[in-house]
Amino acid sequence: MAPKKYFNILKKYLAGEINLKELCETIDERLLSLRQESPELTKEEEFLSGIELICEEIKDGFRTKDELDEYIKQALIPVRSIVSR
């Protein structure tokens, strides 16, 4: 599951340890690597693309940081139960 792989960075973002710009840059860099590796859409790329889209929509004024936070929290719900075991 893709969210599990990114649990730590997303947790840091939600805790305020890294800012929105740092998160978006990290996601963009990883997506660039994934897209260069394979033209096929992977679960990881699909997950990260959702975050990337919201980051862009925040920059353009169509979404808020709170909406990104909620998206990430919802994505991490299943991961939290796995990680906390």
ChimeraX attribute file (.defattr): number of C-alpha atoms within 10 A of each C-alpha:
attribute: neighborCount
match mode: 1-to-1
recipient: residues
	/A:1	10
	/A:2	16
	/A:3	19
	/A:4	16
	/A:5	11
	/A:6	16
	/A:7	17
	/A:8	11
	/A:9	16
	/A:10	21
	/A:11	15
	/A:12	13
	/A:13	18
	/A:14	17
	/A:15	10
	/A:16	10
	/A:17	11
	/A:18	14
	/A:19	12
	/A:20	16
	/A:21	12
	/A:22	13
	/A:23	17
	/A:24	18
	/A:25	13
	/A:26	14
	/A:27	19
	/A:28	17
	/A:29	10
	/A:30	15
	/A:31	18
	/A:32	11
	/A:33	11
	/A:34	16
	/A:35	13
	/A:36	9
	/A:37	9
	/A:38	9
	/A:39	8
	/A:40	9
	/A:41	11
	/A:42	13
	/A:43	12
	/A:44	17
	/A:45	20
	/A:46	13
	/A:47	16
	/A:48	20
	/A:49	16
	/A:50	13
	/A:51	20
	/A:52	21
	/A:53	14
	/A:54	20
	/A:55	25
	/A:56	13
	/A:57	15
	/A:58	17
	/A:59	13
	/A:60	10
	/A:61	9
	/A:62	10
	/A:63	15
	/A:64	14
	/A:65	14
	/A:66	10
	/A:67	13
	/A:68	21
	/A:69	17
	/A:70	12
	/A:71	14
	/A:72	20
	/A:73	16
	/A:74	11
	/A:75	17
	/A:76	19
	/A:77	11
	/A:78	13
	/A:79	18
	/A:80	14
	/A:81	9
	/A:82	10
	/A:83	9
	/A:84	6
	/A:85	5
